[in-house]
Amino acid sequence: MTDVEGPSAEHPWPVATLSAKVKGYIDRLGSVWVEGELTQWNLARGVVYAKLKDLDQDVTVSVTVWSSTLQRLTEQFAQGDRVVALVKPDYWLRGGTLSMVASELRHAGLGDLLAQLERLRRTLAEEGLFDASRKKPLPFLPRCIGLVTGRDSDAEKDVLRNAQLRWPQVAFRVRHAAVQGVNAAREVAAGIRELDADPEVDVIIVARGGGDFQNLLVFSDEQLVRTAAACETPLVSAIGHEADSPLLDLVADLRASTPTDAAKRVVPDVAEQLALVAQSRSRIATRVAALVNGEIDRLGDIRSRPVLADPGVMVQSRAEDLIRVVDRGSHLMQLRVEREDTAVHRLAAELRALSPQRTLDRGYAVVRDAAGAIVRDADRVEAGTELDIRVANGEISATAR
C-alpha cells in the first residue's frame, strides 16, 4: 500500500479528523483584544449573545459571553455601547460552527451610531417635532387605513388579520417597502408621502416585526423622521421593539408596541361596539319607559283630583262660602249706609245751627243801606236814608228818621 502525505480522493479524511485539525489550528490562535460597537446584547439563561460591529466598516461578528465571565464583569453593558473585548475563536466540533467567546469586556465610550442618534434626537426635540401638542388624534373608525411595511412580512399579516377580525369591513391601502438596508428609509418615506396624499386614507401605519438595534436604524433616519413629522394624516409607528425606541416612535402621533397592537389601537372591535350600542339602547329604553310611566302616574294623579273627577264640586264647595260672604257684605254695607246717614244728619244739624237764617228765625233782622252794606251803628245812619230790612220770611223797605 502506497503512503500518501495528505488526503486525496482515494484517501480522504474523515469529517472528525478535519474538524479536529481545524479546531487545533483555531485553538492555537489564542485570544485577541478587539474594539467595536455592541449592536446586539441579548441575555438568555445566563448567557449573553452579542454582536460587535466595526466602527468604520459594515463588518459584524457574533460574540458569546458565558455566565462565568458575565458574573466577573463589574460594568453594565447595553446595545449601542462602544467596547473593547478580549475574544478567542472557538470551533464547535459537533456543529461545525465558529464563534468568538469573550473572556473580558470593558467600556470604550458611547458608540458612534448612538452618539449620532442622540445628537439628532436633541436637534429634533429642540425643533418641537416630539411635542405632544403636535400629536393628531386618530379617527374613531377609519374608512381606509394606509399600511407601509415589508412585502409578505409577518407585520403585514398581523396588521391585516387583527384589523379584519375586529372590523371585517375595514379597507387597506398597502405600500410595500424595504424595512432594512440602504434603500429602506427612502422607500418607507415615499410610501408615507403617497398615502398621505391619498384623500381616502384616514390613518397610516408604519409596521415592522422588530429586529436588532442595527436593523432598526432605518427608522431613525432624519429624512424619514421629517417626512413622518410633515404628514397631515395621523401616523402610527408599529416597529415592534420594546428595548429600542427609534426616532419614528417619538415623532409619530401614536406609538404601538407591536403591529398587532397597532391594529387594535387603530380599529375598534365590532363586538365591543355592538355591545356598547346594545347597552346604550337598553339604557335609553329604560329611561324612556321610566319617563313615560312617571308621566302616566302624574296624569292619573291629576285626573283623580276631585275638581277634575266632578267639576261641580268646585262650585258646590264654594257656594256656601260665596252666600256667606254676600250676606256679610250686604249686612256690612247696610250698617255703613246707616252710619253715614246718621253722620250726614248730624252735620246738617250743625250746619243749620250755624246758618244766618236760623238767627233770623229767632226774630232777628239784618239791615242794609242802599249800597248793600250791613248797618251796625245807628248813629252813622242819616235821616232819610233808604234801608232794606231782612227778616225771617222776606224783606222790608224803610226810611231812617
BELKA-V194951 format. One line per field, one symbol per residue. ss: DSSP state (h for helix, s for strand, l for the rest). psi: psi as a letter, one per 30 degrees, with the letter a starting at -180 (. if undefined). burial: b if it has 16 or more other ideal C-beta (glycine too) atoms within 10 Angstrom, else e. A space follows every 50 residues. Layout:
ss=???
psi=???
burial=???
//
This chain:
ss=llllllllllllllhhhhhhhhhhhhhlllssssssssssssssllssss sssllllllsssssslhhhhhhllllllllssssssssssssllllssss sssssssssslhhhhhhhhhhhhhhhlllllhhhlllllllllssssssl lllhhhhhhhhhhhhhllllsssssslllllllhhhhhhhhhhhhhhlll llssssslllllllhhhhhhlhhhhhhhhhlllsssssllllllllhhhh hllsslllhhhhhhhhlllhhhhhhhhhhhhhhhhhhhhhhhhhhhhhhh hhhllhhhhllhhhhhhhhhhhhhhhhhhhhhhhhhhhhhhhhhhhhhhh hhhllhhhhhhllllssslllllslllhhhlllllssssssllssssssl l
psi=kkkkellleeilkleeeeeeeeeeeeffealkklkakjfkjkkjhfkkjl kjkkfelikklkkkjleeeeffkflkllkfkklkkjlkkkkjeefhkklk kkflklkglkleeeeeeeeeeeeeeefgfgkfffkkkkkejkekkkkjll khleeeeeeeeeefeejfgklkjkjklkgllffeeeeeeeeeeeeefjff kfkkkjkkhalleefffeggkeeeeeeeefkfkkkkkifhjeekjlfeee flfkkkeleeeeeefekljeeeeeeeeeeeeeeeeeeeeeeeeeeeeeee eeffkefeejffeeeeffeeeeeeeeeeeeeeeeeeeeeeeeeeeeeeee eeffkfeeeefggllkkkaffgkkjfjffgklkfkklkkkaehakkklkk .
burial=eeeeeeeeeeeeeeeeeebeeebeeeeeeeeeebebbbbbbeeeeeebeb bbbeeeeeebbebebeeebeeeeeeebebbbbbbbebebebeeeeeeebb bbeebeeeeebebbeebeeebeebeeeebbeeeeeeebeeebeebbbbbb eebbbbebbbebbeebbeebebbbbebebbeeebbbbbbbbbeebbeeee bbbbbbbbbbbbbbbbbbbbbeebbbbbbebebbbbbbbbbeebbbbbbb bbbbbbebbbbbbbbbbbeeeeeeeeeeeeeeeeeeeeeeeeeeeeeeee eeeeeeeeeeeeeeeeeeeeeeeeeeeeeeeeeeeeeeeeeeeeeeeeee eeeeeeeeeeeeeeeebebeeeeebeeeeeeeeeeeeeebeeeeeeeeee e
//
